[in-house]
Amino acid sequence: MSLLRHSWQQGLRIVWRLATLPGRREPVQAILVITSDGAKGSHQDFEGFHALLTDRLTDAVDRGALTGPVPAIVHLTQGGIDFEEYSDMFDTLNRAVDHARDIYGAGHDEVCIDITAGLKVFSIAAANVTMNRKLIFSYINNEGEPQYYDATIELGALLGKD
């Protein structure tokens, strides 16, 4: 497995940053993962990523660097999906938000969608899923630093109304 090939190291960075944010109200309960299909997709490497992430999080809990239990790591796309198909991405991301709310009781302000996959369609779908829902989306920039956004739009401002 090549972690560099699919930039899984970026996934590790964002999980660590979100799990260790100062002032967290509660520990991260779950990390929901969507993988891509195809010859260059991330789907075939998920098991290696799962094992590595589980090992790192378990170590962090054992050392006291992370409070609470090791978060569940849930693979939501058993066959992988095409990250270039907008409706598939949009529907899958909405299902992920519903899963977080239904299974883990997460409020909208407790859900973050990471768009570090870097594909435009994926990023657009993620931003649209977060729009006006108090969800945030994040990505790791080229310097390896997490960036966070809340996609909120006020239609009155677009229409020239205050």
Sequence and secondary structure as in RCSB ss.txt:
>XXXX:A:sequence
MSLLRHSWQQGLRIVWRLATLPGRREPVQAILVITSDGAKGSHQDFEGFHALLTDRLTDAVDRGALTGPVPAIVH
LTQGGIDFEEYSDMFDTLNRAVDHARDIYGAGHDEVCIDITAGLKVFSIAAANVTMNRKLIFSYINNEGEPQYYD
ATIELGALLGKD
>XXXX:A:secstr
  TTTTTHHHHHHHHHHHHT TT SS   EEEE  B STT SGGGHHHHHHHHHHHHHHHHHHTSS SS  EEEE
  TT B TT HHHHHHHHHHHHHHHHHHH   GGG EEE TT  HHHHHHHHHHHTTTT EEEEE TTS EEEE 
    HHHHTT  
